[in-house]
Amino acid sequence: MTKWNQTRREFVKTSARAGGALGVMGAFGSAACAGGSEGPLRILILGGTRFIGPHQVKYALDRGHEVSTFTRGQTEPPFFHDYFERVEQLIGDRTSDLSALEGREWDAVIDNSASYPSWVAATAELLRDQVDRYLFVSSISAYADFATVGIDEDYHVGQLSPDEAEDDGQYGPRKARCEEYARDAFGENAIIVRPGLIIGPGDNTDRWTYWPVRVDRGGEVLAPNTPADPVQNVDARDLSEWIVRLVEGPGHGGTYNATGEVQPFGEMLEEIRGALGSDASFTWVPTAFMQEQEVAPWMHMTNWTPPEGPTVGMNQVSVAAAVQAGLTFRPLADTARDTVEWWNSLPDERRAEPRAGLPAELEAEVLAAWHASA
């Protein structure tokens, strides 16, 4: 970092200790100061236009920070367009053109977009002397398996051979290797966040969105296995806001699981039903019968996996460290209402072709077959 920036940061710290000389509190806002930041930051977001990115942009700007995004310039953010008018939008490509990042300095980087190790290797190497903190958004898929309950951040991760580093079929191990490159470049100033299933407005996978949309439609709903099966979800806004708070000040380096608290699947569906005032009823169909009917976990029974064998721990990951570091969770009812409102605002053609979930015709067939077998 330049001498100017070192002096600036020390000056802001000294001013805060002296009771807020130069009006730091007034200029930055009490909410931001309460979050532990040393003052307004310059934050670079790598990939800021899809799902969690817009939520990060809004929250960071609301807290008084300056935001730059680095994207290919091909994806329009789904909302908060007025906020993006206040963002410096840098255009490039993680695979071939990082020139827009050269010779620039930021206080923190949030890397949302990297799923290939070469991307992190290149950006971390370029930015290691240009920023203070580097937060990489990884995934709980980085773990080698989910064969135990309560996996924490010290659990073993997937490994890659050199020729697998760019293999599309090795998502989890690739994320783990990305983490290594971030730590190698930034050491204790690297922050690794491993989300589970991210939910809420802006979800471009439809995996959790299927449930509130389906419950809102009402009638008999096919539900997976038993109401006691575990599930974990984190609202994109809770995750994004916490990520911004993590980079606001030193002391948060390390690795964090960042999915939701464990909840019974039946409780989740009941909360959704109550939030939407739906007349939906739930018919719980055992795993074995769903398999016979070719109803698949994650594809059809979205964000559900059998809580047994190699996937017993997938929806029972420990988030104690993240909660200790300030991750909070809004009521699921709020997420359900906001998700349905967002879904209903989408174009008809988008809603006509959901990207995950159980098609209505197949659901009716499986329910009929289940009732006939009883």
ZANU-579460 format. One record per atom (N, C-alpha, C): x, y, z. Coordinates in pm, whole numbers, padded with zeros to 5 digits, always signed. Layout:
// ZANU-579460
XYZ...
This chain:
// ZANU-579460
+00085-00119+00000+00000+00000+00000+00088+00125+00000+00038+00235-00050+00117+00356-00056+00127+00421+00081+00228+00505+00096+00245+00579+00221+00123+00664+00249+00063+00719+00143-00056+00803+00162-00167+00725+00229-00192+00604+00181-00300+00525+00237-00270+00479+00379-00145+00444+00407-00110+00408+00544-00135+00525+00637-00094+00643+00594-00113+00763+00676-00261+00791+00694-00338+00777+00588-00482+00803+00594-00548+00713+00697-00515+00583+00694-00580+00490+00785-00542+00518+00929-00412+00548+00951-00371+00577+01087-00438+00704+01137-00455+00802+01047-00520+00927+01085-00666+00903+01125-00737+00818+01046-00877+00789+01078-00887+00720+01212-00795+00624+01238-00797+00553+01366-00773+00650+01481-00674+00737+01463-00643+00834+01569-00760+00927+01592-00826+00972+01484-00942+01060+01497-01054+00993+01574-01079+00864+01545-01185+00793+01615-01155+00781+01762-01026+00753+01796-00989+00742+01937-01006+00875+02008-00988+00983+01934-00999+01116+01994-01142+01164+02006-01236+01078+01968-01376+01116+01986-01444+01161+01859-01380+01131+01744-01449+01155+01618-01414+01286+01552-01288+01330+01564-01245+01449+01494-01273+01433+01345-01292+01544+01277-01329+01550+01136-01468+01497+01109-01547+01475+01216-01685+01433+01196-01697+01296+01135-01607+01203+01170-01613+01070+01112-01749+01005+01137-01800+01022+01258-01928+00959+01291-02039+01015+01204-02040+01146+01188-02147+01206+01110-02136+01173+00963-02013+01171+00912-01996+01146+00769-02025+01002+00732-01992+00910+00824-02001+00769+00790-02131+00706+00834-02190+00759+00941-02316+00703+00988-02294+00611+01105-02383+00618+01205-02366+00539+01326-02371+00390+01299-02451+00346+01200-02461+00203+01174-02328+00147+01130-02257+00221+01046-02129+00170+00998-02026+00168+01108-02021+00273+01188-01924+00275+01296-01953+00164+01396-02081+00137+01418-02115+00029+01510-02067-00105+01457-02050-00118+01327-02004-00243+01269-01856-00266+01284-01781-00170+01338-01641-00191+01366-01548-00139+01258-01597-00069+01158-01510-00021+01052-01429+00097+01101-01310+00112+01041-01224+00224+01077-01261+00350+01000-01361+00348+00919-01404+00462+00840-01455+00415+00707-01496+00506+00621-01544+00465+00488-01435+00389+00413-01471+00278+00356-01376+00193+00286-01399+00198+00136-01296+00164+00063-01307+00140-00080-01311-00011-00098-01423-00061-00145-01444-00205-00156-01457-00243-00303-01381-00343-00343-01390-00398-00478-01465-00530-00470-01572-00543-00547-01648-00667-00554-01624-00732-00689-01569-00852-00686-01546-00927-00808-01671-01007-00838-01748-00963-00934-01877-01024-00963-01984-00967-00873-02044-00857-00908-02138-00791-00819-02278-00778-00872-02310-00849-00981-02439-00825-01045-02538-00940-01031-02499-01052-00969-02589-01166-00959-02610-01205-00813-02734-01224-00777-02782-01275-00648-02725-01200-00528-02614-01247-00469-02567-01181-00348-02498-01050-00378-02443-01034-00498-02371-00911-00530-02451-00785-00513-02572-00775-00571-02650-00653-00553-02683-00624-00407-02707-00727-00328-02733-00704-00186-02609-00648-00116-02491-00696-00155-02367-00642-00099-02348-00496-00140-02373-00468-00266-02358-00331-00316-02447-00236-00238-02573-00270-00224-02667-00183-00153-02624-00160-00009-02590-00268+00061-02555-00257+00202-02427-00176+00220-02328-00202+00136-02202-00129+00147-02222+00020+00123-02300+00055+00020-02325+00198-00007-02406+00261+00105-02504+00189+00158-02583+00242+00268-02496+00268+00391-02387+00197+00407-02297+00215+00520-02187+00316+00491-02194+00381+00376-02102+00490+00348-01978+00453+00272-01965+00328+00228-01845+00286+00158-01849+00326+00011-01733+00328-00052-01722+00341-00197-01710+00201-00255-01778+00175-00365-01781+00041-00422-01741+00043-00568-01652-00049-00602-01621-00078-00742-01661-00223-00768-01711-00251-00887-01738-00390-00926-01652-00424-01046-01616-00552-01056-01541-00600-01171-01618-00717-01231-01670-00697-01351-01750-00798-01419-01716-00797-01568-01777-00889-01641-01762-00889-01787-01856-00789-01853-01945-00728-01774-02038-00631-01830-02151-00693-01908-02180-00820-01882-02281-00891-01959-02410-00917-01883-02409-00899-01751-02527-00930-01670-02578-00805-01602-02704-00775-01625-02767-00660-01560-02813-00704-01421-02786-00625-01318-02833-00663-01185-02985-00673-01181-03039-00768-01104-03184-00789-01103-03262-00679-01033-03195-00602-00949-03262-00492-00877-03156-00395-00826-03200-00291-00757-03113-00186-00703-03038-00112-00813-03104-00088-00927-03036-00022-01037-02990+00119-00999-03064+00186-00913-03023+00320-00873-02894+00316-00792-02874+00209-00718-02748+00195-00644-02631+00174-00739-02652+00097-00843-02542+00071-00936-02502+00195-01013-02586+00297-01015-02546+00424-01076-02439+00493-00993-02425+00452-00867-02324+00511-00777-02200+00423-00765-02192+00317-00844-02083+00221-00838-01988+00244-00954-01857+00233-00927-01758+00232-01034-01759+00093-01096-01797+00084-01222-01812-00046-01287-01694-00072-01380-01606-00162-01336-01487-00199-01412-01518-00323-01495-01473-00324-01617-01505-00431-01710-01377-00509-01744-01388-00640-01743-01276-00726-01777-01319-00870-01779-01223-00960-01761-01253-01102-01767-01155-01174-01676-01209-01259-01585-01123-01330-01491-01026-01424-01563-01059-01467-01682-00976-01564-01753-00867-01500-01838-00886-01372-01876-00793-01320-01977-00761-01172-01967-00837-01094-01890-00815-00949-01893-00843-00888-01756-00738-00869-01677-00749-00806-01546-00694-00663-01548-00676-00609-01667-00609-00480-01679-00679-00368-01603-00812-00377-01589-00886-00271-01519-00850-00265-01371-00789-00372-01319-00752-00377-01178-00608-00333-01153-00532-00319-01258-00390-00288-01242-00369-00145-01194-00274-00128-01103-00239+00004-01054-00343+00070-00967-00439-00007-00918-00546+00046-00834-00532-00007-00692-00590+00065-00595-00585+00022-00457-00724+00025-00395-00754-00075-00315-00877-00082-00238-00844-00128-00097-00937-00102-00007-00918-00149+00130-00956-00296+00146-01052-00341+00066-01097-00480+00078-01153-00527-00055-01138-00657-00077-01194-00722-00196-01290-00830-00150-01405-00837-00216-01501-00947-00197-01507-01022-00329-01463-01147-00326-01457-01228-00448-01576-01322-00450-01679-01284-00524-01800-01365-00538-01792-01463-00653-01715-01433-00755-01736-01497-00885-01644-01614-00915-01538-01635-00838-01439-01736-00877-01481-01877-00838-01484-01965-00935-01503-02106-00907-01391-02190-00966-01295-02125-01034-01178-02193-01087-01053-02141-01016-00966-02230-00974-00847-02187-00900-00762-02084-00974-00750-02097-01106-00668-02002-01181-00719-01860-01168-00851-01843-01151-00906-01709-01135-00855-01645-01006-00861-01720-00897-00817-01666-00769-00666-01646-00769-00592-01742-00827-00448-01729-00832-00408-01598-00900-00474-01566-01011-00438-01446-01087-00478-01318-01014-00602-01312-00963-00646-01188-00899-00577-01167-00764-00558-01275-00688-00493-01260-00558-00349-01215-00575-00280-01271-00673-00142-01231-00698-00135-01085-00741-00227-01043-00828-00229-00905-00874-00260-00808-00761-00355-00845-00674-00407-00752-00575-00339-00761-00439-00248-00854-00420-00194-00878-00286-00126-00755-00227-00067-00670-00308-00003-00548-00260-00088-00424-00281-00213-00446-00325-00300-00332-00355-00421-00322-00264-00443-00425-00181-00557-00425-00088-00513-00481+00045-00593-00456+00149-00562-00507+00283-00623-00643+00308-00750-00662+00267-00822-00784+00303-00889-00843+00179-00887-00975+00173-00944-01045+00058-01041-01149+00112-01171-01130+00080-01272-01225+00123-01315-01307+00003-01299-01439+00016-01338-01530-00092-01464-01604-00052-01567-01597-00138-01692-01668-00114-01678-01808-00172-01661-01904-00084-01642-02043-00122-01776-02116-00111-01778-02235-00056-01899-02316-00045-01873-02430+00052-01979-02476+00120-01962-02596+00201-01933-02717+00112-01955-02702-00018-01919-02810-00110-01769-02834-00113-01691-02744-00055-01547-02763-00048-01510-02883+00038-01600-02923+00131-01568-03038+00217-01561-03166+00135-01475-03257+00179-01454-03381+00106-01577-03469+00107-01656-03461+00213-01779-03541+00222-01866-03481+00332-01985-03537+00348-02078-03496+00453-02121-03617+00534-02025-03701+00565-02054-03829+00630-02070-03817+00781-02063-03695+00835-02080-03678+00979-02161-03552+01006-02224-03546+01121-02305-03431+01161-02218-03331+01236-02245-03202+01212-02174-03098+01286-02039-03061+01229-02022-03077+01100-01893-03043+01037-01859-02897+01065-01735-02877+01115-01689-02739+01135-01577-02707+01037-01519-02589+01054-01425-02538+00954-01295-02617+00946-01267-02702+01044-01144-02782+01042-01162-02917+00972-01282-02947+00927-01307-03075+00860-01231-03078+00727-01189-03196+00685-01107-03207+00565-01185-03168+00440-01113-03107+00347-01175-03059+00223-01134-03148+00107-01203-03131-00005-01173-03209-00123-01038-03171-00182-00975-03266-00248-00843-03245-00306-00848-03261-00457-00764-03185-00525-00754-03192-00669-00616-03241-00711-00613-03317-00817-00486-03342-00882-00460-03225-00976-00336-03200-01016-00307-03083-01102-00393-03074-01227-00424-03188-01287-00499-03184-01413-00649-03170-01392-00694-03163-01266-00837-03146-01238-00873-03003-01201-00774-02914-01194-00797-02780-01140-00902-02701-01216-00915-02728-01345-01013-02654-01427-01126-02746-01474-01145-02857-01404-01246-02957-01443-01383-02914-01393-01477-02899-01485-01611-02855-01448-01680-02951-01352-01637-03075-01349-01703-03174-01263-01650-03179-01122-01559-03089-01085-01495-03091-00953-01522-02961-00877-01649-02921-00871-01683-02790-00813-01630-02775-00670-01660-02870-00581-01618-02857-00442-01468-02852-00424-01394-02949-00477-01248-02942-00466-01189-02817-00532-01249-02769-00640-01200-02645-00701-01215-02529-00605-01328-02524-00535-01347-02417-00436-01241-02427-00326-01211-02550-00283-01109-02568-00180-00973-02518-00227-00938-02546-00352-00811-02498-00406-00812-02345-00419-00925-02288-00456-00937-02142-00458-00905-02082-00321-00958-02146-00216-00931-02100-00081-00781-02098-00053-00712-02203-00096-00567-02212-00073-00495-02092-00135-00533-02057-00257-00466-01946-00324-00493-01813-00252-00614-01796-00202-00644-01673-00128-00561-01665+00000-00550-01776+00071-00470-01777+00194-00322-01757+00164-00273-01820+00058-00132-01805+00022-00096-01659-00003-00187-01586-00066-00158-01447-00102-00180-01351+00014-00281-01378+00099-00319-01278+00199-00302-01324+00343-00265-01449+00365-00238-01495+00500-00351-01470+00596-00322-01407+00710-00424-01384+00812-00526-01280+00769-00500-01211+00659-00597-01114+00607-00689-01175+00501-00680-01306+00483-00775-01377+00397-00894-01421+00480-01013-01400+00426-01137-01442+00490-01206-01539+00394-01236-01657+00443-01302-01758+00361-01442-01780+00417-01543-01761+00334-01683-01780+00373-01739-01896+00292-01790-01997+00363-01846-02116+00298-01996-02121+00318-02074-02062+00227-02220-02069+00240-02271-02209+00209-02390-02237+00260-02468-02351+00214-02566-02301+00110-02691-02344+00121-02792-02298+00025-02832-02155+00057-02815-02066-00040-02850-01924-00025-02990-01905-00083-03075-01835-00010-03215-01823-00049-03257-01676-00050-03375-01650-00107-03433-01517-00101-03443-01450-00237-03485-01324-00239-03502-01252-00366-03374-01247-00446-03386-01275-00576-03271-01273-00664-03211-01409-00693-03262-01514-00628-03209-01649-00649-03223-01689-00794-03110-01715-00859-03116-01752-01001-03115-01904-01022-03123-01982-00912-03126-02128-00925-03266-02185-00907-03352-02113-00838-03490-02156-00807-03496-02272-00708-03383-02309-00647-03382-02429-00564-03470-02413-00439-03452-02302-00366-03540-02282-00251-03668-02211-00292-03657-02125-00392-03774-02049-00438-03892-02141-00469-03861-02262-00515-03968-02357-00546-04066-02371-00430-04016-02377-00307-04104-02407-00194-04204-02296-00164-04162-02170-00145-04266-02069-00121-04359-02050-00239-04307-02061-00362-04394-02047-00479-04495-02161-00484-04450-02283-00456-04540-02397-00459-04642-02390-00345-04598-02353-00225-04690-02343-00112-04791-02232-00136-04747-02124-00198-04838-02013-00226-04948-02056-00323-04919-02151-00410-05019-02201-00504-05127-02283-00433-05092-02341-00318-05189-02412-00236-05215-02554-00283-05311-02619-00216-05346-02756-00248-05251-02855-00183-05258-02978-00230-05174-03084-00173-05031-03073-00227-04936-03066-00137-04795-03048-00172-04718-03174-00136-04644-03229-00231-04558-03343-00202-04435-03293-00127-04410-03350-00009-04297-03311+00074-04205-03431+00094-04074-03408+00113-03979-03518+00112-03965-03592+00245-03983-03721+00242-03951-03814+00349-04029-03787+00477-03971-03716+00574-04041-03690+00701-04025-03545+00740-04119-03491+00821-04107-03351+00866-03985-03326+00952-03924-03431+01008-03810-03413+01097-03677-03400+01024-03673-03426+00895-03547-03418+00822-03489-03277+00830-03357-03265+00848-03297-03133+00868-03280-03055+00739-03278-02924+00754-03253-02835+00641-03180-02712+00694-03097-02650+00611-03028-02526+00646-03035-02431+00528-03074-02307+00556-03083-02203+00454-03029-02073+00511-02971-01990+00426-02930-01856+00469-02983-01755+00368-03053-01655+00418-03106-01549+00332-02989-01472+00270-02999-01445+00140-02892-01374+00069-02859-01241+00133-02960-01176+00188-02937-01045+00249-02860-01058+00381-02894-01158+00461-02819-01180+00585-02674-01214+00555-02652-01302+00457-02517-01340+00419-02440-01221+00364-02501-01147+00273-02432-01035+00208-02396-00925+00306-02488-00893+00393-02462-00786+00490-02351-00827+00587-02353-00952+00629-02248-01001+00718-02112-00999+00649-02108-01037+00521-01983-01032+00445-01925-00891+00444-02009-00792+00421-01961-00654+00423-01906-00618+00561-01975-00660+00665-01926-00631+00800-01792-00699+00828-01774-00818+00773-01647-00888+00794-01529-00810+00738-01548-00748+00621-01434-00678+00559-01419-00535+00611-01508-00492+00698-01500-00354+00746-01384-00330+00842-01332-00434+00901-01223-00411+00994-01140-00535+01013-01019-00519+01064-00932-00633+01089-00987-00720+01202-00935-00841+01211-00974-00929+01320-01070-01038+01282-01117-01040+01156-01212-01142+01114-01151-01244+01017-01019-01242+01001-00956-01338+00913-00985-01480+00957-00985-01572+00863-01014-01711+00895-01123-01766+00806-01176-01881+00845-01274-01953+00764-01404-01970+00841-01516-01954+00772-01647-01961+00837-01746-02038+00750-01813-02136+00810-01933-02191+00748-02043-02087+00760-02120-02066+00654-02218-01957+00655-02349-02002+00595-02402-02111+00647-02537-02148+00611-02625-02120+00733-02752-02155+00726-02843-02121+00834-02836-02220+00949-02910-02189+01053-02922-02282+01163-03006-02402+01120-02980-02517+01179-03052-02639+01143-03199-02626+01182-03286-02665+01089-03430-02655+01111-03498-02780+01054-03599-02834+01120-03675-02945+01060-03746-02899+00933-03748-02984+00832-03810-02948+00705-03958-02916+00723-04025-02992+00808-04167-02965+00831-04190-02829+00892-04102-02788+00983-04114-02656+01043-04093-02547+00939-03997-02569+00849-03975-02472+00742-04101-02454+00657-04162-02566+00616-04281-02556+00532-04398-02492+00607-04411-02520+00735-04519-02459+00813-04499-02309+00825-04375-02265+00844-04348-02121+00851-04380-02054+00719-04345-02120+00609-04377-02063+00478-04529-02053+00461-04600-02160+00496-04746-02160+00483-04808-02048+00566-04763-02035+00689-04818-01930+00775-04789-01791+00723-04668-01771+00671-04631-01639+00620-04714-01599+00500-04752-01697+00418-04823-01668+00295-04974-01683+00308-05021-01729+00424-05164-01749+00442-05220-01851+00346-05142-01955+00319-05179-02054+00217-05267-02164+00277-05346-02229+00189-05427-02344+00230-05356-02476+00198-05226-02471+00170-05151-02590+00132-05154-02695+00241-05156-02822+00199-05140-02935+00291-05021-03016+00243-04953-03083+00335-04828-03151+00301-04844-03302+00314-04809-03372+00210-04808-03518+00210-04663-03563+00204-04618-03631+00309-04478-03670+00322-04458-03808+00259-04377-03811+00156-04355-03933+00078-04215-03987+00108-04202-04113+00150-04072-04167+00188-03969-04165+00075-03843-04161+00116-03732-04156+00021-03739-04269-00080-03761-04392-00033-03759-04507-00122-03866-04495-00231-03984-04447-00193-04091-04434-00293-04058-04324-00393-04001-04213-00345-03963-04108-00438-03859-04159-00537-03766-04240-00490-03666-04296-00580-03730-04384-00687-03829-04461-00647-03899-04545-00743-03967-04461-00851-04011-04343-00812-04081-04253-00905-03986-04156-00975-03854-04176-00953-03750-04093-01013-03761-03946-00973-03801-03927-00847-03799-03792-00789-03666-03775-00718-03585-03681-00765-03446-03672-00721-03425-03562-00617-03338-03589-00517-03297-03481-00426-03232-03368-00504-03249-03244-00457-03190-03123-00513-03250-03084-00647-03273-03177-00737-03335-03138-00864-03485-03117-00848-03554-03217-00791-03698-03209-00772-03734-03169-00629-03675-03239-00531-03695-03205-00390-03585-03109-00349-03597-02986-00393-03490-02888-00382-03453-02862-00237-03327-02842-00211-03257-02822-00084-03288-02929+00020-03320-03050-00029-03335-03166+00061-03241-03276+00014-03172-03337+00106-03093-03456+00078-03123-03559+00186-03113-03688+00155-03140-03790+00257-03046-03775+00376-03099-03760+00498-03014-03743+00616-02960-03878+00664-02882-03940+00579-02829-04072+00608-02706-04096+00522-02623-04190+00563-02508-04229+00483-02417-04113+00447-02376-04102+00321-02278-04001+00282-02330-03858+00284-02460-03838+00296-02514-03702+00299-02578-03669+00434-02551-03747+00537-02615-03724+00666-02585-03586+00722-02468-03532+00693-02430-03403+00750-02448-03283+00661-02501-03302+00540-02506-03190+00446-02592-03075+00496-02701-03104+00564-02787-02998+00617-02776-02987+00768-02658-03027+00821-02636-03018+00964-02492-02973+00992-02451-02869+00920-02317-02813+00931-02312-02711+01045-02205-02708+01118-02192-02612+01228-02170-02471+01176-02249-02376+01227-02231-02235+01193-02193-02154+01317-02143-02223+01419-02113-02155+01546-02011-02044+01528-01908-02068+01448-01803-01967+01431-01859-01843+01362-01943-01862+01261-02000-01747+01191-02093-01667+01282-02173-01736+01360-02262-01667+01454-02180-01588+01555-02071-01647+01603-01982-01578+01695-01924-01453+01631-01903-01459+01498-01846-01345+01425-01953-01249+01373-02079-01268+01415-02181-01169+01386-02285-01204+01283-02284-01326+01229-02389-01364+01134-02522-01377+01206-02624-01314+01152-02758-01318+01210-02857-01365+01104-02977-01404+01150-03075-01462+01060-03211-01393+01079-03269-01343+00973-03402-01284+00979-03506-01395+00983-03629-01364+01024-03734-01466+01026-03757-01526+00888-03774-01657+00881-03797-01724+00754-03925-01673+00688-04022-01633+00769-04147-01580+00713-04121-01458+00625-04028-01373+00668-03995-01255+00588-03934-01296+00455-03843-01394+00460-03780-01441+00337-03884-01500+00242-03978-01577+00295-04080-01639+00211-04166-01534+00141-04214-01435+00217-04298-01330+00156-04220-01251+00052-04097-01214+00084-04017-01134-00009-03982-01213-00134-03959-01343-00118-03925-01427-00234-04044-01439-00329-04162-01461-00276-04280-01472-00361-04308-01338-00431-04292-01229-00359-04313-01097-00421-04215-01076-00535-04089-01111-00513-03988-01097-00619-04021-01189-00736-04056-01315-00707-04087-01411-00813-04203-01362-00899-04305-01309-00837-04422-01261-00910-04392-01138-00994-04281-01072-00966-04243-00954-01044-04164-00989-01170-04124-01116-01183-04044-01158-01298-04131-01171-01423-04071-01165-01539-04147-01181-01664-04215-01319-01670-04326-01326-01738-04401-01451-01749-04316-01564-01803-04234-01534-01903-04155-01640-01965-04051-01698-01868-04001-01616-01778-03905-01666-01678-03977-01757-01579-04093-01717-01532-04167-01797-01434-04224-01925-01497-04241-01924-01627-04297-02042-01694-04198-02157-01702-04070-02127-01684-03966-02230-01694-03875-02226-01572-03924-02269-01456-03839-02271-01336-03720-02365-01356-03609-02332-01290-03483-02404-01311-03465-02521-01215-03554-02537-01122-03549-02649-01029-03688-02669-00972-03709-02784-00909-03837-02812-00847-03913-02922-00919-04023-02961-00860-04104-03072-00911-04212-03018-01004-04207-03053-01132-04314-03006-01223-04451-03050-01172-04551-02965-01193-04685-02991-01138-04740-03125-01185-04717-03160-01311-04770-03286-01363-04706-03405-01294-04574-03400-01275-04505-03509-01209-04547-03519-01063-04563-03404-00997-04607-03404-00857-04742-03474-00845-04836-03441-00933-04969-03502-00929-04961-03653-00952-04875-03695-01045-04860-03838-01072-04804-03912-00952-04702-03856-00888-04639-03923-00775-04735-03928-00656-04807-03820-00632-04905-03819-00523-05014-03924-00547-05061-03934-00670-05163-04034-00703-05110-04175-00681-04986-04198-00723-04927-04329-00705-04907-04363-00557-04868-04262-00479-04848-04283-00335-04981-04318-00267-05084-04244-00298-05214-04272-00237-05265-04410-00280-05239-04447-00405-05285-04578-00454-05213-04692-00385-05089-04667-00340-05010-04773-00277-05041-04790-00129-05111-04692-00073-05136-04694+00072-05236-04804+00108
